[in-house]
Amino acid sequence: MWNTIFPYLLSGISVGGQYALIAIGYTMVYGILRLINFAHGDVFMVAGIVMVYLAASGLPLYVTIPLVLVITAAIGFLIERVAYKPLRSAPRMSVMISAIGVSYTLQNLVLYITGGLNKQYPTIPWISDSVTIGSATTKLVTVITPVLTIVLVVALVLLINKTKIGMAMRAVSKDFETSQLMGIKINSVISVTFVTGSFLAAVGSVLYFTNYPTVIQTSGAMPGLKAFVAAVFGGIGSIPGAVIGAFIIGIMENIIKGLDVILFKAGVISKPLGLATFSDAFTFALLIIILVVKPTGLFGEKATDKV
Amino acid sequence: MSLLHISDLRVSYGGIEALKGISLDVEKGEIVTLIGANGAGKSTTLRAISGLVPLKTGTITYDGQVISGQSPQKIVSEGICMVPEGRRVFPNLTVLENLRIGAYLRKDDIQPDIAHVYQLFPRLKERSWQLAGTLSGGEQQMLAVGRALMMRPKLLMMDEPSLGLAPLVIRDIFRIIRTLHEEGITILLVEQNANAALRVADSAYVLETGSLGMHGTGEELLNDPRVKEAYLGKSRGQ
C-alpha cells in the first residue's frame, strides 16, 4: 500500500513546491496592492520561453539559469511600471482588467515569436538525472524542488520580518499614505515585491519545465491557476498560507492521478474507474468550496480592519 | 524669518475648494494651532504641507526653501513630520518596529532616540514587542507621536491628537506637547478641542470653511467673545 502511494506522494510534494513558488507571487502582490495579478502565470511561462532561447544561443547553463532569473525579475518590474503603476489611484477593477490585458499581451507576444510551436525545453543535467528512493524512481528535480522551495520561503520570510525593506513592505501593505509620511517610497517597495515574486516564479519555471518536454504560450495558464487557487486556499496575502495551500493541492492532485492504481492494488476496485481525470477538477472544486465556506482561506486575515 | 510660511494656499478635491487661499506663518520654537469646525480645511492644510495633496496655487516655504510640489519623502527628510489624524500606527508592526519605521530615512544610530521616546512614554517600553494594533487608543496616540519624533523633526504637525481619547489621556497628550515645546520643537497643532489647544498655543488661527478668520495669540483667542461662542461653548467653567 505505502509503496504504491509513495511515488505519487513524492511527485505531489514536488509539484506542490513548484506551485508554491508561483503562489508566493500572487499572494505578495495581493498583500501590497490588493490586486490579483492575472499576468503572473504568463510571467512564469515567459521564463520558460526565455530559457529555451537562451539555451539555443549556446550559452552554458551556469550563465543561462541566472540570466533567466534576472530577465524574469526585470519583466515583472517592467509590467508593474507600465501596466499597474499609472493606475495607482484608479479603481481596483481597472488594475485587474489591465492585468488581464498584460496576460494576453504576453501570450500573444510569445505566440508571435514562437509561431505557436511547442518549444523543446533544454535538458538541465544533474537535476534531470534519475534517482530511486524507496519504491519511487524519479528525476532528481523532484527531490530538489521541495528542499529549494523551503529554503527560498525561509529566506523570504526572513527578508520580510527582519530587514528594513521587509518592514517597509509590511507597512505599505497596511497604509500607503502613512508609509509615505515615514519617507518610504511606495513605488520602490511595490517594485521590490514584483521583482521578488517574478524571481521566485522563474525558479519555479526552471524546476517545473524540467519535468515537461516543451513550453508553449499557454503553458503558464494551468500552473498559474493552480497556484492562484493555492494562494486563495491558504488565505491570499499570507505567505505561509500560500505555501501550505500549494503543497496540499500538489499532493492531492497527484494522489488523485494515482487513485485508480492505488485502489486497484488495495483490492477496493477490480477495474480502472478513470479517476485521474478529476485531478484538475479537484483543485477548482476546492476553490469553489473555499470561497463558499471560508473565503479568507486557512490563514487569511479578516476583511474588516480595526480602526 | 518664520520657519514655515504659507501664502495663498488653495487646494481643491475634484472641483470642491477645500482651501480658498490661506496664508499663515509658523515661527521657530512656537506652538501654533489651527482651530475650526469639521470640514474647515484643517487637515487639508497639514496634508498639503506634507505633500500628500497637490496644491492648486500658492507656495509653502520652509526654512527659506520652497517645499511645495516636493514629494512627501523629500518633505519628511527636511524635518517636517506628521502625527496623522486617527493615529494611523501600523497595526501589523510591533511598537518597536513602528518607532524604527519612523526613522526610516535616517542612516545614523537611532538607539538614543528610541530611549528618548521610551523615556517620554514608559508605557511604550513595556509594550515594545506587542503589535501596535493591540494597543489602546491613548497608547496608539503616544506611539504615533513617538514615531514622528524618531525623525528628529524640526516641525511637528499634529492632526487632532486628542480625538476620541479619554479626558485623562488628553491631559497627558497636552502635557507631552508642552514638553516637546520645551525641547525646542516647533509644533503646528490642529484641534477641534479648541479650549485645550488655545491654552498651549503661542499663536492661533481660526479656519472657517477654507478661509482664515481670526488670528492672534492663544490667550487673545481664548478670551475673544466670538471664539468663545463658536468654539469654546458657554459652559467653559474653568
Interface residues (C-beta under 8 A of the other chain):
Chain A: K164 M167 A168 R170 A171 S173 K174 D175 E177 T178 Q180 L181 M182 G183 I184 K185 D305 K306 V307
Chain B: S50 G51 L52 P72 Q73 V76 S77 C81 M82 P84 G86 R88 F90 P91 N92 L93 E97 R100 I101 G102 Y104 L105 G133 R147 M151
